[in-house]
Amino acid sequence: MKTNKKKEKEALRIKNFLKRENWILLDNRFPDNQSEEIKSETIENIEIIPEFKGCPTKNLIEKTKILDIFESFFDQELITILLNVLNEERVRRLNDVQLKSKGLPIDKKFLKKDLFNYLSCFIAMGIHPNTDISDHWKKNSILETKWIKDTMSRGRFQAIHRCWRFNNKTSFDQVRKIIKKKCMENWELSNQVVIDETLIKTKCRCKMIVRMPRKPQKQGLKIWVLADSDNYYYCWDLYSGQYETTHETLLKLTKHLPLEKYPKFYFKVIADAYFGSTKSVKELLDLGVNFTLMCRKDRTSKIFKNSLGKLVENGKWRTCYRDFKLGITEENSILEDLGNQINFNRNKTTTFNFGNSVTTSIFHKNLLLCKEIQKNNLDNKIVSPLEKKETKRVVATFFKDKKRRKNGSNDVCLVSNCYEDSPVECKRKKSPTKIKPKLCDQYSKEMDYVDKANQNIHTCLFNHRNKSWKRVLLFYFFKIIMHNTQVIYRKNNTEEHLKKTNTKETKYFLVKLAEELVGKNSKISDRIHILKRVNHRTDCFYCRKQLKKSSSTPFHCFECKMHLHLKCFETLHWSLKHQISIKNTTKFK
């Protein structure tokens, strides 16, 4: 009996606490025996928003070739800036005696074809990683990569690789802004958007380095990413180490959305527990954006820690809701709480009629606010009560999961204005079916958009050691462009659209992109192989190496600098030509 009375007192205290915070607690609508008799009672004024998929812009809808889509990101403006950076460093190295003595071929000016050949080798080195870059050009058949060897010489590749030096901040900022602008221009966003952080692995010496032990990379540069339901990287911001509150970073990224093009509450933002709070809820509603946010226990006016968390057992949840008025500042909200109890009349003092429910802290806040308004009220105008404004209902759900997460807690705290707390049965392969709120189920599905994009970017990533953090970011920007190119290519091609985005398909796509980037710029395609008769006879190179027999011939290829039979000449050059075939993906071996 005593325990029941304690529970009733605790429940009454929690209800009163939530009332003071303007939250209304719903009854325990889903009992213990919820197997077949599950009734999805809906909360009123909750808008269930349909999902609209993203698509490329008008200038990219008809483009089906990979290189055409890639060049829409990697346009002439970006190429000229990158070539200027490379050639400035090349001239500096030519004038410096110590750097010139290293023997890199930097006499010739870097051109567009050199940059594209470098990018194709950049992709190939991600597919077939080696500890040392120079291993790809070695004569050892195990270490060498034949395709890279035939595409570009080692000296030319290393010359470009070492000339990525951004002396001016403006040049790197220009590159970053152009890539970000192109990513935003070439895609029409879906209405479901996820904001999350990403860690770029590096050990370079920099003040912006962040250590996150729960991430797979552990240490590196942190960027805030905004991606949609098609896993498209729309925009991002680098974490520069400057202190910002959580709702400020959330608002900074949401303002990148094209809110002017679409009606209010078209977009829906999904974010993790780092961003969830009452301030972010109010400011997102004022912007006209729907949201689903995970929260920490100590945030959202402590409604989770002090109230809902004490009512819930394992595998169950409780819900409360609140109506937020749109376009109301903090000062107006304080006046609204008082209602008509504060009256301003001409040449009269302000009168207060407080009830027992108003606490002393609110009284002092309102008293100071009224004095400020009375000082500024020089025109003797009457301040009327606030007009009725549009309201949005927000649902807060506390779910205690039976399975513990990595951080050790099994509490799931969610705030949303898009979903209700109706139960959903989640089927599993091994364990029996699990019942949890619809809000929690939808959040776990939608939060994977950024993770899937990161997984795609980190497959076949050219991740060599770099001292400069700008070079690390530049290589990551190149990989973002390749990922976004793949997303648009899959949208424009129906055959590719049906396939799943996994590591195998990403490899095939990168192989095709490397093929088209090289084009006619490779060393093999530029050569003109002509077989001429000479006076002296020598053993055929192909017969000696491949067929293991000695057979002399008077015919000599001056481009290859070897004697060959007529048949051997055709077979050898056919195999060299088709090493870069799109159909065969084993060419990098």
DOKOLDREN-557190 format. One record per residue (C-alpha): y, x, z. Coordinates in steps of 0.2 Angstrom, whole numbers, plus 2048, in hexadecimal, padded with zeros to 3 digits. Each point is the difference from the previous one (the first is absolute). Example, Ala and Ser with C-alpha at 12.3 -4.5 7.8 and 13.67 -1.06 7.14 Angstrom:
2
7EA83E8278118067FD
END
This chain:
589
80080080080C80E8047FD8097F08047F07F68107FD80A8058137FC7FC7FD7EE80B7F07FF80E8098097FF80E7F48007F47F180F7F78078098108037FD8067EE8067EF7F98108028098028127FB7FE7FB7ED80C7F280280D80B8067FD80B7F18017F07F57ED8017FB7F57F18017EE8038057F37F77F77F17F98097EE8087FF7FC7F67F07F08097FC7F37FE80E7F180C8037F37F67F68098037F07F18017F38007F07F680E7F780880F80B7FA80F7F57FC80E8097F880F7F88088108067F881180580880E7F67F880E8097F57F480F7FC8018037ED7F08077F980780B7F17F68027F07FD8127FA8098057EF7F98107F880B80E7FA8028057ED80980E7F68117FD7F98047FA7EF8018117F87EF8058067F57F07FD7FB8047EF7FD8138037ED8038018008137FD80080B81080D80D7FA80C7F27FB8007F98128008118088108057F58097F08077FF8098118018127FA80F7FD7F480C80C7F780C80080F7F380680C7F980D7F48118087FD8038018137EF80880380280C7F28118068067F98038117F180A7F880B80A7F480E80480E7F280880B7F98097F08118087FD8028058127EE80880080580A7EF80F8078087F78058107F78117FE7F37FD80E7FB7EE7FA8008067EE7F380E8047F37F38057FC7FE7EE8027ED7FD8047FB7EE8117F88038098087F07FE7F07F780A7F08047F67F18087FE7F17F47FA7EE8017EF8057FA7FE80D80D8047F380E7F47F47F97F280D7FE8048058127FE7EE8067EF7FE7F77FA8108088077F98117F57F07FD7F180B7FB80180B8108007F080A7F07FA7F87F881280280880880F7FE81380380680A81080A80B7F480A7FA7F17FB8107F67EE7FC8028017F37F280480E7F37F280C8067F28057F47F37FA80D7F87F07F97FE7F98118128028058097FE7F08077EF7F97FE8017ED80C7F27FC80E80880B7FD8117F88027F97EE80F7F580480B80D8088008128058008068128108097FF80A7F27F87F97F480D80480B80F8118037F98047EE8007F77FD81180B80E8088107FA7F88017EF80980F80680B80E7F380480E80B80580C7F18007FE7F080A8077F67F27F28047F47F27FB80B80A7F08058027FC7EE7ED8027FD7FC7F580F80C7F37FB7FB7FF7EE7EE7FE8048037F380D80C7F67F57F38017F27F27F980B80C7F28058057FC7EE7EF8007F87F87F280B8037EE8057FA7FF8127F37F38078067F680E7F580880D8068118057FA80D80D80A80D8097F680F8088018128037F880E7F67FD81280580080E7F27F680E80680981180180280E80C8108077FA80E80580C80C7F18018097F680D7FA7F07F97ED8048037F87F280A7EF8018097F67F08007EE8038087F97EF7FB8048037ED7F38087F580D80E7FB8068038128108097FC80C7FF7F28107F77F98017EE8048077F37F38037ED8027F87F77F28027EF7F97F27FA7F57FB7EF7F97EF7F77FE7FC8097F080181180A80F8057F680C80D8098117F67FE80B80B80B7FF80D80E80B80980D7FD81180780080181380D80E8037FE8018138107F68037FF7F380E7FF7EE7FA7FA7F18097F17F77F98097F07F980D80C7F77F28097F67F87EF7FC8117F87FA8048107F67F07FE7F68017ED7FE8128017F97F880A7F17F87EF7FB8087F67F28057F280C80F7FA7F47F47FD7F27F47F48098037F180C8018028137EF8028097F78057EF7FA8118077F580380F8008118097F180680980280E80D7F680880E80480181380D80E7FE80C7F37F97FC7F080980E7FA80C80B7F180280F8097F87F68037F07FB7EE8008127FA80180780C7F37F27FC7F48037ED8028138037FD7FB80A7F07F67F27FA7EF8098007EF7F98077F680C80B7F080380980280E80D7F480880C8098038117FD80A8107FD7F881081180580880A7FA7F18057EE7FA8087FC8117F08058097F87EF7FB7F08097FD7FE80B80F8077F480D7FA7EF7FA7F37FF7F27F680F8047FC7F98117F97F07F97F48077F37EE8068027F680A7F47FD7F87EF80E7F38038137FE7FC80F7F680680F7FC7F68137FB80380E7FC7F48138007FF80D7FA7F580C80D7FA8117FA7F980680A7F18108097FE80480181380780F8097FC8058128117FA8067FE7EF7F77EE7FF80780780281280D7F27FD7F27F57F97F680280F80E7F980B8037F27F380E7F480580180781180E80C7FB80F7F77FA8118077FA80F7F58018128047FC80980980F7F27FD80C7F480B8087EE8017FC7F37F680A7EE8048037F27F48057F080A8027F07F88057F280880A7F78067F080E80C7FB7FD81180880E80B8077FE80D7F28047F37F380E7F980A8088128017FE8027EE8087F07FB80E80280D8058117F77FE7F87EF80B7F180580E80B80680080A7F08017F07F680E7FA80B80A8107FE7FE7FF7ED8047EE7FF8128027FC8027F27F47FB7F380E7F27FA7F47F27F68077EF8087FF7F47F37FA7ED8008047F58097F37FB7F67F17EE7FD7FD7F880D7F57EF8027F77F280580C7F08097FC7F07FF80B7F88108067EE8018077FB80D80D7ED8028027F780B80C7ED8037FC7F580A80B7F38087F47EE80580680180F7F680B80E80680B8097F48038137FF80E80080D7F47F980D8087EE8017F97F07F98107F68018077F97EF8127FA8028087F87F08107F77FC8027F67EF8097F27F87F37FE7F27EF7FD8087F97F580E7F480380D7F17F67F97EF8088027F78097F27ED8058007FE8127FA7EF8047F97F98118047F080A7F97F88058108097F780F8017ED80080F7F67FA81080380980E7F38048128068008117F87FC8057FF7ED81080A8047F580F8067F47FF7F180E7FF7F380980F8087F180B7FF7FE7FC7EE8128037FB80380F80A7F480A7F580D8017F18088118057EF8078057F87FD7F080F8077F67FF81080B7ED8017FD8038007EE80E80D8007F680C80B7F17FF7F48018107F58108068098068127FB80180581380381380080A80980D8138007FE80D80780A80E7F57FA8017EE8068097FB7F17F28067F47F47F680B80A7F07FE8028047ED7ED8017FD7FE7F080A80D7F77F67F78057F07F07F880780A7F08048057FF7EE7EE8027FB7FA7F380C80E7F37FA7FB8047EE7EE7FC8048057EF80880B7FB7F07F28067F47F37F580980C7F17FF8038027EE7EE8037FB7F47F28037F180B80080780C80D8067F180B7EF7FA8037FA81080780280581280C80E8057F480D8087FF8137FF7F58007F080D7F57F680E80A8067F88107FA7FD7F87EF8127FB7FF8078118057F58087F38077F57F38128038067FD8137FF7F97FE7EF80F7F77F980C80C80A7F980F7F77FF7F87EE80580D7F480780C80D7EF8088047FB8127FA7F17F97F78097F37F580E80C7FB7F480D7F97FC8017ED7EE8067FF7FD8087EE7F08097FC80280F7F47F480C7F88038128057F88117FA7F580480F7F27F58087FE7FD8127F47F580B8057EE8018087FC8117F97EF8027EE8067FB80180E80D8067F680E7F97EF7FE7F08027F67FC8118077FC8087EF80980D7F58057FB7EF80F8097F680D7F77F680F8067F580B7F180680D80380D80C7F38098108098038067F380D7F180280B7FE8127FB7ED7FF7FD7F38007F27F77EF7FD7F57F87F48067F17F67F57F480A8048098118127FF7FC7FF7ED7FE7F57FD81080B80C80B8117F87FB7F97EE8017FB8038128118088048097F27F87F67F380A80280881180F7F58027F77F07FB8057F08097EE7F98007F880F8088068028127F681080380C80B7F78088088107EF807805
END
